[in-house]
Amino acid sequence: MRAGGCAWPRELGTTPSAPTGSLGPAHSDGKSLISVVDVFAGPGGLNEGFSQVGRDSGAPTFSVVASFEKDPTAVATLKLRSAVRAVGIDNPAYRRLLEGGALQDLRSDPAMAVALAQASAEVHEIELGESHRAEVRRRISRSLNGAQDWVLIGGPPCQAYSLVGRSRRAHDETFAADEKHFLYREYLDIIQDHKPAVFVMENVKGLLSASHAGIQMFGLIRKDLEVGGEYEIRSLVVESENPDPSDFIIRAEDYGIPQRRHRVILLGVRQDFADRVGTPLAPTGPVTVRSAIGDMSPVVAHMSRSVDDLRSPADARLAGVTYASEWLANRRKLSDARVSPDKDAADRLRRWLRVGDVPITLHEPRRHMALDLARYVFLEELAREGYAPKVDELPAGLAPDHKNVSGNQTPFRDRFKVQEWDRPSSTVASHISKDGHYYIHPDPAQMRSLTVREAARLQTFPDDYFFCGTRTMQYHQVGNAVPPLLAYQIAKKVANILGVG
């Protein structure tokens, strides 16, 4: 299926859905769902995890009543997913979209048209900040409709805290004044105004070491989020009323996610629910890249630009194999670092990813330059033997023609990285939208970077989850998300705290 073409059909309007009760939306049997508000929502990773709790039994636990996001393409993705939850993935119009149709054609289905209009009332395209606080406050109040024991989820943008972001802006005089340092205060403002029973706040691991004007940001944020003692800030990893900062790091690969993604996640619990926190998340055995994408149909990248001696993909493949054979000739094979996936965790992952018989979408590879194809084959062949050379260790014929590729002082020496079949992948980050060099497919026969769908699977988005926008926009959304399967486990923990698990 084509990668882009998902502009939002604004002519659908913004018909609001009717309020359904003082405690939140209701099942058809009258039982209340727990309302969820998602801020800095991105494409909806946390959102998806919470929405799936109880859904397989026909009795969802949570209802996302409002999502706030400033990126218009992510907003389109959120609206589409909200509508799909309302009508089901077997809706004929959605099925046609997955089979290659246009988003605009969804309006031809009456049920989908109503769901899309309701989604426009639930998903808010707005930039959270001081100038919009009053409007955000009004919209949240309207969406909650008097609900008291509700849940706030989301993660303020992380560029100001990430190690890479701080490194890139080390000499930027404007960095200290960047408002992203304090976007968590928008999250805090919502907590202070609306008093959720529980909140879940996600950010990068670099938050633990970030400082601003000599102040350690993690300690400041943690203290502020306690709201003068109204909330306890708990870890999802250890059972403690006063966790150490490192106890807030969740290693996704320890919880059945096929990716080495380490994030800080804070669980805030209002004092009247604090005695229900109980045990932390239960770790599982490992799952691997093979567990996530090993069953996908092989696809081969096309060449975007040739060079004199590399005029076809076949030329590039031969060059890569030749360089790899020469490189390996006098080297001893490294020790095997592969892991065996946990069968139960791998089975659970497959059930989560594969939804019925939905078509596989967003699985077309990027075009790559001839030299990149040759580099990919070279690195894929070496990865099978346990080697991962840095960029400055590439053979002369494969080295990038960059002035900064000059040895140990080379920045980002691991800019080319093969994802190994029998290990969890490296972190799928938003940088995947810029190039695929850090996300090389493990199969030398395919000699390419990961497709959007493969990256989405490593992030544990189900195959029926469609991302709007161009391919670059889709990669960006996938890399910015919280893995939905991890969010699902957190959501089940929250449900237990609120007495419905």
Steps between C-alpha positions, in 0.01 A plus 500: 500500500614853434673677786331839515188685392325526836403866519208547739163567331408819685161520332383231742460772758536482876168363623549443875400174660238526773603476868413163649517532876669656801757223546605469137371328185290189544469149359171405340418325830539831685830416669735799498834495324800681645564825316850561364651828379812472282729805466803535273334195347711450188347227282342331802727230646389551861150566372489165320623301797236642733226459241571127457451400865190281513418554134558136403217400737267767364517707819770770473624640830611844378361761262730766360275805518758758385838499326718810454773520236647785296628309195221494238608168351505326836160658568369340180634163615336542843165592347506206262588256778226638725245449223624147431458408866139617478405308184741204515775393262254303286326818391487471117627854443801450728572168338510672162745756641732222618477340157617819328205739504495869585419647840242730347300195390430413865221759496294279270431265791232650731629335819856607428392853413331537840801351679738736319289799598499387864876449483537862393342600830726267701837576339625858535765653277653751737845584633511472877650810652421794723309685227258208456456391862154647545374337180654162589345525846158566346526211256612254768215603730249449221647159410510374860141612560537478877705178517709491818708181485657536160849453353744746338764357266771647276858615477626855443739533202840360588748696286609716792585193709633245251875438501518538121301824505715650772817396317388658175415827673801514733613832351153638424452817706121476463480150652471620860194707409330219309142469629518120459687488833176590673224350289444257786332797672212468251460144626525628858241769434249237388568292813451798728181612325326166441643263767522166314501186714810375318743644247768339286780726375766372256833652398850411387762353731707816455252680727677345799823688422355816344546833675390856432671805651671267748175330607457124453184470292390155618496597866312822419240321287452221753444745785264718293291198397440410863283816511575578863446143615174435313670234286757226551746442214561127465716274287359231272818296548551476877262480795597805704330811634819698442673367186846610393517695172639198313198296613282697259683362195299238314704275273243407238680177404433370853125515435458313174581789265735407210707814552766630738310816589574655839267773619415679824135441593346659808183359655318769695230379739260724690525442875157337528622223264863478619445190716387305190822528298615148584763313303693635200468382141592136450805449275495240223762315303652666192349533156703577190496676165418164346200464734365832372578510127631157406170398336475806274529468124849591374524823302803642322595866482538681168806703416460877508844597368768293331876552472736399220575149626166443675227532239247253637393338830678184383827696466452641849430155644812352340713788628367464854555123506850538359601759757352285777693190386826694495431659840419165663789309342748557782265556793385250758124473549375691803310342788132445440287768674165370377214416734225242479156662514263410780227292335211640704614860451557444126154342463341791682684744273380321186139500621529872578652594164296285264133600504279260305584499132564872454728585207859598574527872422788749493751233404677666205873566553674827437716542194870494586809628325724237343777539758251468784370174353856367485568619857183332623592166342853524642370577850223239484751230402728601786213515749429134430854426624465719808683812377376860506771730358476874562472747214872586511584127477326448167718400202621798300269418212194511729596790726272806476661798334465719810774714650405394854561128435858495619551264793426500872389864496228418247156598638230232504739219407213248514288685244470176299338222700346165405207382708581140592241225458554335837516798731261783583551796267666823599273791593267600219531879517362785292834523318384205290302762304826659377682190376503127559871452565446411867216263413642260242293186442684184609445310173782561246270387219280805565788753547290787631386688806183415690161585355245703695304184586810319624591796720139512622514131590818550699307775679212245543237688301245243374488441126156664476642831630530742207729803508406807300729724298799448277742218569736743676213616722404140575854410607507810721176404671610141559832609651335750736251254649483295818476128411128417527563151644700657784226761545246217520689343792516837675129554436412164661701608804305829510172310472598294805578816696156635414335178608385371161779256415 
